[in-house]
Amino acid sequence: MTDQSSVLRLEGVVKTFPGVRALDGVSFDLRPGEVHALMGENGAGKSTLMKVLGGIYDPDEGQIHVAGEPVEITSPMQAKARGVVFIHQELSLADELSVAENIWLGELPLKSFGRVDWGKLYADTDAILKTLNVSFDARTRVGDLSIANQQMVEIARALTVDPRAVIFDEPTASLTDAEKVVLFKVIADLQSRGVGIIYISHRMEEIFKITDRISVLRDGQYRGTLNTAETDEEAVTQLMIGRKLDLSRNESHHEMGDIALEVRGLSCGHLFRDVSFTVRRGEVVGFYGLVGAGRTEIAETIFGLRDPSEGQILLGGQEVRIHSPIEAIARGISLVPEDRKGQGLVLGMNCRDNMTLPQVDDLTAGPFVSDGAEISIFDQYRDKLDIRTPGWRQTVGNLSGGNQQKIVIGKWLSMRPEVLIVDEPTRGIDVGSKSEIHNLIRDLAAQGYAVIVISSEMPEVLHVSDRIVAMFSGRVMRTFTSDEVTEDSLIQAISGLQSDKVA
Amino acid sequence: MAELTKKGIGGFLARQGILVAFVLFMVGFALANQRFIAIDNIFGVIRSSAILGVMALGVTFVVIGGNLDLSVGSMMSFSTIVVLDLHDTLGPTLAIPAMFGLTLALGAFIGFLVGYLKLNSLIVTLGMLSAIHGLTLTWSGGQNMDIADKQGTWFSVFGQGSIAGVPMPIIIFGLLAVVLGLVLSKTPFGRKIYAVGGNGQAATFSGIPRARVVFFTYLISAFCVATAGLLQASRSLGSQNTVGQGYELEVLAMVILGGASLLGGSGTIVKTVIGVLIFGFIENGLLLVGLEFYVQDVVIWLVIILAVWLDIAAKRGRLWSPIA
């Protein structure tokens, strides 16, 4: 390798989508043998940047240099040929094929007449697997491997070329601690071979453990690079969100009314068991736990999307059985779902039609939908929620995440629900909109709504909730009031370390 | 064009390609043969497009709802044969409602399978294409069906009559287009079809009965098919068992030409009517230029494949993309 101050360098990369400047002049360099963390909140532009590097998006402006040469990357194959390889968060493996076939897919070694050279294939694969120190061999069917081992297959795939830069996107998201150790060893090994590594993660402790430098993106802009050894968590956070991390708890308490929703001993198969809680009018109850703890499933059961196997749901003291969202809506339950794009919105539809969708049957003049009634609802909630859109005709898919989420919230608020369930209200939303949505949730409670907030972000739960239900593996571990909750006790409860069930 | 970038042309074609192609076609044909733009020719084109057009209106509902209906051709043969047969046994007054009832029952069956049982619409309607064809042959015993007294029946009014010089098929097509256009664009039901086709899961989360909406799109399609069968039977007063064969693809092509997406959630009745006319004029133009019948098929289907490509390109935002 010749003169190489950087294996990979980006200069002033710009990428815009309708209505969004996803990358705004991002510059970044990766040195050989370093682990370089790329951090930023959801929507900060990390994945867009990676897609530009991987040749999936064309940058509008800017230049990419690999090993000092300016290059134009137009496809993932080309990126790989230049030694830039990706380990994606979402695994893209073919379950039915063997490890070896997955690794060499698209470039299987061939003998005469296009026959696959199985001997060479397996030998080459086993050679790579040996360097990774894994317990499976080239012939194993990928579908039979654990997630962690599948990730090793992804990594092995990256090693079929002589990589210059390897990009890990949230590699530890689904790994156990023991598996992480193995992964970090692999990374250290790559590092010692002079490979540059971009490490994308939200987990601070990992970042501080394995990286050399940290670059931060915010709202599509490059915010700076820090030497890991010389900085701390707080400085990084500040760079990421533009202010200090707000771990303040909700301190505004207002009059609470009657119990709006009570759940008694609710179970749904193996998803969650024996869940009980109450929500009063004017109260925000936060559900906190790890992904897969069963929180979303509880919301879906209350909303009639799943049938409970046991237990009762009481609305205003009356037991109800809800078998479909139609029935749930009729009983005054609204759900702002977790997956905004998949479940919350019809992206190709305009803002107004999305917002009025659940009540379109009631907004009629004669047989037709009344334009006036719809527009007045839209205008009302656009103003109330401060939704920024050129007009109601705008296609929802063109709005920013925050404004999209406000459309979904507006859609359900305009139903004037008794109980409002909000699942991950600020996922993928920029910081500004985030705090607006938090304030909105508090306001709604003040107006007398009974609100359930499901969130995986601790600051969010602490910030909005009057009480917090901590869940672990389908069970309620503990219910905290906002006065008694501490970060430590909350983390312990959701890790299943402490079960202190309050009656 | 030299100053346009590759992307510019690609983007423009992706958005407006079908209209551009159509205008070029029209101008070319008009230059090649003066008769092409004569009033009576234009009228003729519309009239001969009316039967397929009526079917296309129904299929538009199904496609916007996110499904396909490949059974309309053979269902139309069924309607035609049934109404002709019942004409002589029950008399026209009873034959027409009876035929509509039977055709709607077929539509309801498909709607049940696709809507409530959530079976893949391609497989279901492809299967029904053959099944209904078999049903038609069973009904007719494989014989052509003819009305005994072709001169003395008022039944011919739908296919052959006219009001104030405008042929009945055009009037019926126009009326149906207006009514169904209003249903689709102005009623809550129409809105729900777009929601279900655009994002079925979001529709469910909004309390929209997805299965019922899909069911009704097939019922509407069947109603249109029955109307088309009535027009066909009334025009010819006799028919082969295979009269609607191949229509399913032509109808689908009209809907797609109009710009409805095969992925569901987009399209309008107005656009479908434009698609119907484009299809009709291209066919007519090729005829007038004197292209052989079988060459016409090649050209028309190339146009349709082009249209489907442009449809996908518009979704992707470029004509070619390495990822889906």
Chai-1 contact restraints between the chains, C-beta under 6 A:
chainA,res_idxA,chainB,res_idxB,connection_type,confidence,min_distance_angstrom,max_distance_angstrom,comment,restraint_id
A,S75,B,P322,contact,1.0,0.0,6.0,A-B,restraint_1
A,P325,B,G207,contact,1.0,0.0,6.0,A-B,restraint_2
A,I326,B,G207,contact,1.0,0.0,6.0,A-B,restraint_3
A,I329,B,G207,contact,1.0,0.0,6.0,A-B,restraint_4
A,P337,B,F205,contact,1.0,0.0,6.0,A-B,restraint_5
A,G342,B,Q201,contact,1.0,0.0,6.0,A-B,restraint_6
A,Q343,B,Q201,contact,1.0,0.0,6.0,A-B,restraint_7
A,Q343,B,A202,contact,1.0,0.0,6.0,A-B,restraint_8
A,Q343,B,F205,contact,1.0,0.0,6.0,A-B,restraint_9
A,L345,B,A202,contact,1.0,0.0,6.0,A-B,restraint_10
A,V346,B,A195,contact,1.0,0.0,6.0,A-B,restraint_11
A,V346,B,G198,contact,1.0,0.0,6.0,A-B,restraint_12
A,V346,B,N199,contact,1.0,0.0,6.0,A-B,restraint_13
A,V346,B,A202,contact,1.0,0.0,6.0,A-B,restraint_14
A,G348,B,G198,contact,1.0,0.0,6.0,A-B,restraint_15
A,G348,B,G265,contact,1.0,0.0,6.0,A-B,restraint_16
A,M349,B,G198,contact,1.0,0.0,6.0,A-B,restraint_17
A,L357,B,A195,contact,1.0,0.0,6.0,A-B,restraint_18
A,L357,B,S206,contact,1.0,0.0,6.0,A-B,restraint_19
A,P358,B,S206,contact,1.0,0.0,6.0,A-B,restraint_20
A,P358,B,G207,contact,1.0,0.0,6.0,A-B,restraint_21
A,V360,B,P188,contact,1.0,0.0,6.0,A-B,restraint_22
A,V360,B,R191,contact,1.0,0.0,6.0,A-B,restraint_23
A,D361,B,P188,contact,1.0,0.0,6.0,A-B,restraint_24
A,P367,B,T187,contact,1.0,0.0,6.0,A-B,restraint_25
A,F368,B,K186,contact,1.0,0.0,6.0,A-B,restraint_26
A,F368,B,T187,contact,1.0,0.0,6.0,A-B,restraint_27
A,V369,B,P188,contact,1.0,0.0,6.0,A-B,restraint_28
